[in-house]
Amino acid sequence: MAGLTLDTAGALTAARELGASGWAATEMLLAIRIGMAEGSAARREGETT
């Protein structure tokens, strides 16, 4: 996930506003980071092919 940044505080606030709390909010942040990493990897693959 090098080079990827996520406003963790802002994302946590958004997760809480959506009704997530505790571990659910943490898992939501993890899902966002995984999605960012997969999107970045897909873009890199598209550039090399």
C-alpha positions in Angstrom: 0.0 0.0 0.0 2.9 2.3 -0.5 2.0 5.7 -1.6 -1.6 5.4 -0.6 -2.9 7.9 1.9 -6.2 7.9 3.7 -7.4 10.6 6.0 -8.0 8.1 8.9 -9.6 10.6 11.2 -12.0 11.8 8.5 -12.8 8.3 7.3 -13.5 7.2 10.9 -15.8 10.2 11.4 -17.6 9.3 8.2 -17.9 5.6 9.3 -19.4 6.8 12.6 -21.8 9.1 10.8 -23.0 6.1 8.8 -23.8 4.3 12.1 -20.7 2.2 12.4 -18.9 2.0 15.8 -16.2 0.0 17.4 -14.9 -2.9 15.3 -17.4 -2.2 12.5 -15.9 1.2 12.0 -12.4 -0.3 12.0 -13.5 -2.9 9.4 -15.0 -0.2 7.3 -11.7 1.6 7.3 -9.8 -1.6 6.4 -12.2 -2.2 3.5 -11.6 1.3 2.2 -7.8 0.8 2.4 -8.0 -2.6 0.6 -10.2 -1.0 -2.1 -7.6 1.8 -2.6 -4.8 -0.8 -2.8 -6.6 -2.9 -5.3 -7.5 0.1 -7.4 -3.9 1.2 -7.4 -2.7 -2.2 -8.4 -5.2 -2.4 -11.2 -4.1 1.0 -12.5 -0.4 -0.1 -12.4 -1.3 -3.4 -14.3 -3.1 -1.3 -16.9 0.0 0.9 -17.4 2.3 -2.1 -18.0 0.2 -4.0 -20.4 
